[in-house]
Every structure is written in C-alpha cells, then in structure tokens.
Amino acid sequence: MKLSKFGNKFTRQSGINQLMVDLGEAYNSNHPNLCMLGGGNPAFVPEAQALFAKEMELLIENKLFERMVGIYDGPSGELTFREVLAGYLNEKFSWQIGPDNISLTNGSQNSFFYLFNALGGEMPDGSFKRILFPLSPEYVGYADSGLSDDMFASYRPKIELLENKQFKYRVDFDNLEIGDDIAAICLSRPTNPTGNVIGNRELARLNELAISHEIPLIIDNAYGQPFPNVIYADAQLNWNSNTILCMSLSKLGLPGARTGIVIANKEITNTISALSGIITLAPNSVGAALMTRMIEDGEIEHLTENIIKPFYRQQLDSTIESFEEVFADLPVLMHKPEGAFFVWLWCQDLPISTKELYARLKEKQVFVIPGEDFFIDIDPNWPHTQQCLRINYGQPSDKLKAGFDVIAQELRKVYGAKA
Ligand SMILES: Cc1ncc(COP(=O)(O)O)c(C=O)c1O
C-alpha cells in the first residue's frame, strides 16, 4: 500500500507506540507478578466511579440521556455545559469568560493536535513556525502530533538539587531564546512526566515573554485546577486573552468520555470549532452531559477535594515512603512531586540507558516508562536523557513497593557491574 506523506508520518513506529503495545500485551497476560507502573491511565477510584454511574442514572431518569446520545452538538460543544463551566470558573478564579471562550474537543490530545497545527508548521508566507517547550522533559504525547517534521523546539532545564534525595527542574531563562520562528509557548502544569509545577513567578515570566512576542501561551492543565486538582504546590491559575488553557475530564476518571476543554480568546475558540466541524463534525457529548449538573450544584468540589485529591495524595505519600526505604543505598533521586500522578526517578550516572533498563525490567514483569522519549528535541547525547524513569503511582501500594524492589535489585546489579 502506498501512503501519502501524512499517512507515512502518522503510521511511523514511534518508541512510545511500541511501549503502549507492550503495556497492552502485559495487561492481557494476567501474570501474577505483573507490576504496571507505566501508562498514563488514571487510577480506578471506586467512589468517583459510583458518582459518575449515579449521574448517568440521573440523566436517564430526567430524559437527558436521549439527548446526550441522540444528537450532534454544535462544533464548539454543548452550550449549557459551556455556560455552566464559564460561570463556575468566573466565580472561582474571578475571570470574565463566557461560553464563547470555551470549546470542547475529543480529549486534550485532540486539542493539542488542532492547536499545534493551526498555529505552527508551514505558514502562508512560506516561513516555518514551531511550538516551544521552554522546559524539557515534557509530555510525550506532544512529540508526534505535528503535521510537519521538526515542529517543536525545546530547552534543557536547570537542575536544582534538594533535600531528601529530591531535585527540581527549572526553566533556564538565561538560555531561553524566542526567535521569529516560534508560534507559541507550551507547557504542562503539573507536568507529565515529572510531577513538576512551574512556580507562579516562572509562569508569570513566560506569560510576559509570550505577550511581548505576540504569541500565545498554551498551558496544559490536564492535572491542575479546578479539576482534577491533583496538585500539591501553591499554584495560581491565571487566564488572559493571550492564554490558551487546556483542560480535560480524563484525569478526573473519565478518559473514556474523551472530553477536552480549551479556554481561549474568541479567535482561538472559532478556530477550534471550525477544525472540529471538519474533522469530527462535533465533539463527544458524554463528558459534558455527565459534568453539567455536578458543576452547577458544586458537587465537583466534593469529587475533587474529598475523593480524587486525597486518593492521589495518599498514594503519593506511600510511594515516597517506599522510595526512601527501597532506594536508600542507590544514587537515585526523585523529582519533587508537586502534582499529576507520576514520580520521575533520576538514576544518576546510570551505566546503561533507561531503554535497556526498561527491557530488563519487562523480563521481570515490571513495566515502567523509560525517560528518553520525553526529551523532545533535546540532544540525546546529553546523558541525563538516558537516566530517568517515569512511574505511575496510581497502583495499589503493595504492587508499587514490589515493583520498586525489583527496580532496585536490577539497579544494584547494573551499578555493581560498573564498579
Ligand atoms: C499532560 C497531558 N496532557 C494531555 C493528555 C491527554 O489527555 P486526554 O485524555 O484529555 O486526551 C495527557 C494524558 O496522559 C497528559 O498527561
């Protein structure tokens, strides 16, 4: 079969795709020693799932189910949901947005595909523009989402060493350059894979840079406020007409509802809406239908503050405890976990790559995500890119501890072999 350039680019085997295939096969293997510490799935939180199920029953009782499944919404997404959400965000953050500042998509991944390719790539005047990630490592899902090759630019972080075997990446403003070829600045906050939350001052500086260069600042808020609010740092959430804030219902526990939310000026809203109209006709209605009453009645606060956030906080606390115990004798540091549901481990001076470590752990039924692919556009010869692992801590804590034990055993062999 002959494929177009588009066909070739989007069917190319990427490293991360192969990992996802591995994860899928591992899930199906039902091996008794299986430890799934990879993947980006939110955990199953039974209390949250019960609320979603109850909401679905209410939709049926109130004859709203037929509407949810039976009609195409407009290309910006269901209007009542957008009105209710705008009101909620205005009240919570003192913004002044309306429903026409909000467009829905079929998940954030879908939002980024639209945004990156509408803003960057080949321009009508023949120039070429790229999306800048000011702080690498960044969410691997961005890496292959450009219609053109070479769509992304990125910078190495400054690494700050902290107490308790922790470290934190910071934007290296001394080296950050924003040339005419940059179409937008984009960052995830909290960051997948590191759990970093860029500080308020750093974010304000990026906002100023974006405004002064007349390019938008895209903030990927998939794990942030107000939902799912899996964030443990002091983080202000600001919005202005130059900000494109991307939210999602996935990490609240609804990845199957495929609902992305883009909050932006009206020009961007119209752009997303036009793209949705052509590419999908209309965004999915299920997420909007499930969340409208919950937001309107304030039940969303109960869901995030009393169920989701404490669940991940407890998981994180036991992960840190296991980390400190299991890796005490090894040169392994943890990125300061400030949000999202991953810990990012830095195996200092690791004698093998983390891709090789991944393969060895896979043999022992422990699945992690090697760090290399998260360093989008960063020189792979920088050794740090081959020394990090991402661990999803949504697993039961005994599984997590068992997985950590296997990783530590393997690392002892690897570091011992070096000595
Ligand atoms: C930082 C980040 N952004 C976006 C996404 C995509 O989420 P969605 O399910 O809304 O497409 C993910 C999913 O893992 C993510 O971690």
The ligand as a Tripos MOL2 file, in Angstrom:
@<TRIPOS>MOLECULE
LIG
   16    16     1     0     0
SMALL
NO_CHARGES

@<TRIPOS>ATOM
      1 C1         -0.0460   16.3560   30.2850 C.3       1 LIG1
      2 C2         -1.0860   15.6700   29.4710 C.ar      1 LIG1
      3 N1         -1.7550   16.3550   28.5460 N.ar      1 LIG1
      4 C3         -2.7170   15.7990   27.7980 C.ar      1 LIG1
      5 C4         -3.0350   14.4580   27.9510 C.ar      1 LIG1
      6 C5         -4.0990   13.8760   27.0640 C.3       1 LIG1
      7 O1         -5.2660   13.7420   27.7820 O.3       1 LIG1
      8 P1         -6.6990   13.4590   27.1140 P.3       1 LIG1
      9 O2         -7.1390   12.1390   27.6430 O.co2     1 LIG1
     10 O3         -7.5630   14.5950   27.5500 O.co2     1 LIG1
     11 O4         -6.5170   13.4360   25.6200 O.co2     1 LIG1
     12 C6         -2.3710   13.6850   28.8890 C.ar      1 LIG1
     13 C7         -2.6740   12.2420   29.0330 C.2       1 LIG1
     14 O5         -1.9390   11.4720   29.5860 O.2       1 LIG1
     15 C8         -1.3740   14.3070   29.6790 C.ar      1 LIG1
     16 O6         -0.7040   13.6160   30.6010 O.3       1 LIG1
@<TRIPOS>BOND
     1     1     2 1
     2     2     3 ar
     3     2    15 ar
     4     3     4 ar
     5     4     5 ar
     6     5     6 1
     7     5    12 ar
     8     6     7 1
     9     7     8 1
    10     8     9 2
    11     8    10 1
    12     8    11 1
    13    12    13 1
    14    12    15 ar
    15    13    14 2
    16    15    16 1
@<TRIPOS>SUBSTRUCTURE
     1 LIG1         1 GROUP 0 **** ****
